[in-house]
Amino acid sequence: MAIQPQTLDLELAPEDNARLANLCGQLDQHLRQLERRLGIEINNRGVCFRLIGEQESVRAGEQLLRALYAQTAEEVLTPEAIHLSLQEAGVDALLEQVEDRLPEVVIKTKRGLIRARGPNQQEYLHAILKHDINFGVGPAGTGKTYLAVACAVEALEADRVRRLLLVRPAVEAGERLGFLPGDLAQKIDPYLRPLYDALFEMLGFEKVNKLIERNVIEVAPLAYMRGRTLNESFIILDEAQNTTPEQMKMFLTRIGFGSTAVITGDVTQIDLPRGQPSGLRQAVEILKDVQGISFTFFNARDVVRHALVQRIVNAYDAFENPAPTASRKSSP
């Protein structure tokens, strides 16, 4: 059974707009930093906060928000200060206490076996196999899209579905793709390249192209989904953080009989115009208690990368968030 997200509401006191702005950071960058590290979603109106995610992460988020708000009475918070607070709170050790809850799931494709790495990926695979609608929320590199494609390929090869549909909002072009040359697939190809790459790896280039020609694999921008009902299909909506609430509702109501949908996205990387709410963020809050829908929340610890890339990321993180030296702490 998939782990249902936990919701925790808290109110910070005393109410102080200056301290609240200090806590959230410019454009809420401090909240996004906490979301990435903990794998949770944080929404707020004034001093009222709502945290959504796995129970251990939500509790850690509550403790950190209270501690950071207390700090705002005496200091100006920075991304460096948030990073240090996360380290001092022992967040990594807390999250490591979560043991594997489910037996291993192995996805079989003609190109080989695909295994989950870590408890979150295991829960994600179990959820996709048992639920019709599944959300995978977390940072890039956590395997959300890759594992969804693997499940889709396995379902197609086992004849559990008749076709695969890959959908992604074309935010950069405002989904007005008619001026571009080529057919529909060629117009949106740049936006769907990560999905294509996963398909090529699992099925091979020639077979993928044949299945696209036969319309067994279909690619479409989100705007082209309106008015359709999809039966016996495996549908993947990638980059769902860039959907509007109206688009997300439209997509979710397209699901037909015998279909499975996987919605993936990173709520800390929203490319919508400023002030436009994310459909993914809203859906997580609205649907969190709906039976039959699963949610899997990934965090920075779930990132699967080449070892050298991971060292590069760590080096940049150390450069951008340097630890304070003794000289910085001392009085001038």
N, C-alpha and C positions, 0 to 999 in steps of 0.2 A: 504494500500500500504506500502511495506517495506521501511524503511529509507535507502536511498542510501548513501554509504560512501562519505565523503567529502575529497578532497585532497588539501593540502596546501604545497607549496614549499617556503622555505626560505633559505637565504644565510647569514651566520654569518660573521661579519667583526670586526676587520681586520683578514686576513687569517694568522693563526699561528698554526703550527702543534703541538707544545707543549701544547698550550691551548686547542686545539681540543682533544688531547689525555686525558687531564685532564677532559674535559667535558664528554667524552664518558665513561671513566673509563676502568679498566682492562677487556678485553673481552666484552666491551660495557655494563658492568653491570649497569652503571648509566642510559643508555637508556632503558634497559630492566626494570629497576625499574620504570621509568616514564610510560612505556607501561602498566605495571601491574596496576598501580594506576589509569591511565586515560582511560584504555581500548582502546588504539589506537595502530597503528603500526608506527614505526619510522625507516626510511631508510636513509642512508647518504652516500655520496661520498665526502670526504673532508669536507669543510664547507657548502656544499649544502645538505640540509635536505628535506625530503618529509615525511609529516605526513598524515596518512589515518585513518579515523574514523568518529564518529559523530561530527557535527559541533561545539558544545560547547566544547567537549573534545579536538578537534584539535586546537581551539583557545587558550584554556588553555595551551596546550603543546607548542604552539609557544611562548607565553609569558614566560613560564618557561625556555625554551631553551635560549631565548635571555637574560633573567636575570642571568641564571647560567653561560652563556658564559662570561658575564661581570664580574662575580665573579672570573672566572679563571685568570683574570689579577692580582689578589691579593692573592688568596688562593688556596690550593689544595683541590679539592672536594672529599668528601667521601660519602658513602651511608647515613651516618647520616646527612650530609649537604643537600643531596637531599631530605631526609625525612622532614627536617625542612622547606625547601623551599616549599614543597608541602603543609605543614600545614599552613605556613604563607600566602601562596597565596589563601587560602580559597577554595581549589579545591573541597572539599566535598560539601560546600555550593553551589558552582557553579553547580555541577552536580545534586544537589537536586532540582535545579530550573526547570529541565526537567520534565514536567508533563506527565502523561499517555496520549498517543496520540490515543490509540485505545480501543475499548470496550473489555471486558474480554472474553477470549477464555477458554472453559472448555473441557478437553479431557476426554471422557468417555471410561472406560475399565470395564471388568467384575469384577475387584477387587475394583472398586470405581472411584471417580472423581479426576482428576489431574488438579490443577489450577496453573497458572503462578504467580510468586512472583516478582512484580516490573515491571516497564515499559519495560526494555530490554527483559525480558522473554515473555511479551505480544507481543512485536514486532516480536520476534523470532517465536512464534507459528503462528501468522498471516502470516508471510513470508513463513513458511513451507506449510501452507494450500493453498497458492496462487501461489507459484513458483515451478518450476521443479528442480532447483538447488539452494541450500541454504548453506551459510557459517555461522557457529557460531564460533567466535574467542574470546578467553578470558581465564582467569585462571581456574584451576581446582576448582570444587565445585560450579560453577555458573549454573549448571543444563543443560548445552549444550547437553550432551549425553543422560541424563535421559529424557528430553523433546522430543528429537528426537526419542527415542525408544517408548515413549508414542504415538507420532503421527503415528509411523509405526504400532504399535499394533492396533490403532483405524482404520487405513486405511485397514489393513488386515481383521479385524472383520466386517467392513462395505463392504467388497468385492470390494474395490476400487483398490486393488492390489492383485496379485496372490501369491506373496511370499515376504519374507524379506531376505535381504542379508546384513550381518554384516562383515565389512572389517576393518582390522587394519594392519599397517605395522609392521612386526616383526623385528624391528631394532636390538634388542639385539642378535638375532641369524643370522643376515645378510640375513634373509628370506631363508636360506638354511636349511630347516627343515626335509629333507629326512632321516637323520640319527636318528631322534627321533622315538620311538616306537609308534604304534597305527595308526589310520586312520587320515585323514586330520584334522578333528575337534579336535581330541585329541592332535595332534601336536601343534596346535596354541591356545589351550584352555587357557593357562596362559595369553596370550596377550589379549584375548577377555573376560576375566572374568567380567569386569565392565558391558559389554553389556549383558552377561548372567544374572547377578544379577538383572538388571532392568527388563529383560524379565520374570524371575521367579517371581518377585514381582507383575507384572501386569497380567500374564497369569497362573501362577502356575507351579510347577516343572514338573508334569506329562504331562500337555498339551504341554509345550515347548519341552520336549523330543519326544513326538509323532509327533509334527510338524517338528522337525529336522529329524526324521526317514523318514517322507514322503517328505522330501526335500522342504517343504514349508518355513522353516527357514533354511538358509544356512550360514555357516561361512567359511571365506576364507582369507588367507593372501593376501595382495595387489598384490604380484607377480603373483598369480594365476588368476588374472583378465584379463591378456593380451589375446587379440583375441576374447573376449566374447562381445556380445551385449545383454543388459538386458532390456526386455520389461515388462510392467505391474508389476514392482517391486518397492519396497521401499528399497533404498540402503543407508546405513550409513557408512561413512568412518570416523573412530575415530582416534585420535592422528595424525591428518593429518600434523602437523608440522614436522613429521619425514619422510615425503615423499620427494623424490627428485623432481625437476621440471619435469623430464621425466615421473616419476611415476604419478604425479598429472595430467599431460596432458593425459596420457594413461587412467587413471580412468575417467576423465571427458568425454572422447570421447566414453566410454562404454554405456552411458545413452541412452536407447531406448524409444520407444513410450509408453506413459502411465505410465512412471516411475517418481519417485521423489527421489532426492539424497540430503542427508544432510552431509556436511563435517564439522567436528568439530576439533578444535585444539587450542593449547596455544603456541603462537609464542615466548614466553619467556622460554619455556622448550624444546628446540631442542636437541635431542640426536644423531643427525647425526655426522659423523666424522668432525673434525675441517676443515673449508674451504669449506665444501659441502653446497651449498645453499638449503634453505627449499622450497619445492614445494608450501607450503601453503603461505608463504610470497610472493613468486613470483606471485601466482595466484591472491591474493588480489589486487596487483598492476595492473596486466594485465587485469583482468576482471571487475574492479570496475565500468566501464561505460557500460558494456554489458547488454542490456535489457533482462529481464527475469531471472536474477540471483540476489538473495538477499544476503545481508551481515548484520549480527548482531554482534556488538562488545560489549563484556561484560568487566566489570572492577572489581576491588577488592570489590566494594560496592555491587556487585551482588552475592557474595559468600553466599550460603545457607548452614549453618552448625548447628550442635547441639550446644546449648548455651555454654556448658562447653568447647567444642572444640574451639569455637570462643574465649573464654577467654584464653585458652592455647595459641592460635595463637597470641593474643594480648600481652601476657606475654613474649613470645619469641621475638616478634618484639621490645618490649621495652628493652629487654636485649641486643639484637643485635644492636639496634639503640638508645642508651641512649641520652636523651636530655642533652645539655651542662649545667653544673652547673655554679654558679656564680664564683667559684674558678677557673674554667677552663678559664673563660673570663678575669679574672684579670691578670695583668702583674706580673711576678715573682719578 
